[in-house]
Amino acid sequence: MISFEEKNELPNGYSGSEYESKGFTVSKMIQDFPLRGKPVFLLVKKRRWRHKITGVIIKRDFTFIADGSKFTQELSDFLKDASQYARRYHE
């Protein structure tokens, strides 16, 4: 398992004087392509920031995680393509 913790740096376009760090969202475990035949799991800890006046929470968008899954987008696309080819040859 490889653990990633987001740095305490605001996303581009936001002012550090207006926002304060409020820790992390719930960690997310995702699976990526195997390395040397071993499964690879990534533990991602995303930061969140709160606007000091309005209380609005912001966080970065991690689009490399496939929506509704626990796989990276790249692995998810690969598995979808592989399953289509497998069905074609088993018919």
Secondary structure as UniProt FT lines:
FT   STRAND          2..5
FT   TURN            12..13
FT   TURN            16..18
FT   STRAND          19..24
FT   STRAND          28..35
FT   TURN            36..37
FT   STRAND          38..45
FT   STRAND          47..51
FT   TURN            52..54
FT   STRAND          57..58
FT   TURN            63..64
FT   TURN            67..68
FT   STRAND          71..72
FT   HELIX           73..90
//
